[in-house]
C-alpha cells in the first residue's frame, strides 16, 4: 500500500467512527462497537470497513444491518466532511472478530497459567 492509501484509510476510519458515535441515531448502534480498520481498493472506489462489536451474536447482526442501512447517510456525511477527496469510496461493512478471538485466546492462556501453579 502507498502512503496516500494508508493516510486515506486512517482518515476514513476516524471519520466513520466519529459519524457513528455523534451523528447516527439508530438505536441498534448503541452497543459498544469499534471501527478497527479500513481498507480501500487501489483505485479508491471501494472500501472495506471492519467493525468489531462487543456484544452477543444477535447484537452483532443488528449492528451490521444498521450500518448497511445507513450507508448512504455515512457516504453523504463523508462527502461533506472530506471535500479534498475527489472520490468517496463505496463502503462495505465487514464484521471483525479479531478482538473477540484475542480475548478468548487470552482467557485460555490465563487458564493454563492457573493450572500450572502449584
C-alpha positions, -999 to 999 in steps of 0.1 A, spaced: 0 0 0 11 35 -7 15 62 19 -15 80 4 -37 49 7 -26 45 43 -35 81 51 -69 78 34 -76 46 52 -69 62 86 -88 93 77 -118 73 67 -116 51 98 -115 82 121 -143 100 103 -166 69 101 -161 63 138 -169 99 146 -200 99 124 -213 67 141 -206 80 175 -220 115 171 -244 116 141 -260 82 138 -294 79 156 -301 43 151 -308 26 184 -291 -6 171 -258 12 172 -259 20 209 -239 -11 218 -201 -8 222 -185 -10 187 -153 0 172 -141 6 136 -109 -14 137 -96 -8 101 -105 5 67 -90 -10 35 -95 9 3 -90 -6 -32 -62 6 -53 -85 28 -74 -101 42 -42 -136 33 -54 -143 7 -27 -135 5 10 -140 -24 34 -148 -11 69 -140 -36 96 -163 -33 126 -158 -50 159 -190 -53 181 -187 -61 218 -219 -80 225 -239 -110 216 -242 -126 181 -277 -111 178 -264 -76 186 -236 -80 161 -261 -90 134 -283 -60 142 -253 -36 142 -243 -49 108 -278 -44 94 -280 -9 108 -246 0 93 -256 -13 59 -289 5 61 -272 38 70 -245 35 43 -260 64 21 -261 86 52 -224 79 60 -213 84 24 -231 118 23 -215 130 55 -181 118 44 -185 138 12 -193 169 33 -165 163 58 -138 154 33 -142 178 4 -105 173 -6 -111 137 -16 -121 136 -52 -139 103 -47 -156 89 -16 -153 51 -18 -183 28 -17 -184 14 18 -188 -22 26 -191 -31 63 -174 -63 74 -176 -79 109 -142 -81 125 -140 -107 152 -102 -104 159 -106 -87 192 -130 -114 204 -106 -141 192 -78 -124 210 -98 -122 242 -107 -159 240 -70 -167 235 -60 -146 265 -86 -164 286 -72 -198 275 -37 -187 283 -47 -174 317 -65 -207 325 -34 -227 315 -12 -205 337 -35 -211 367 -34 -248 361 4 -248 362 6 -230 395 13 -254 424 
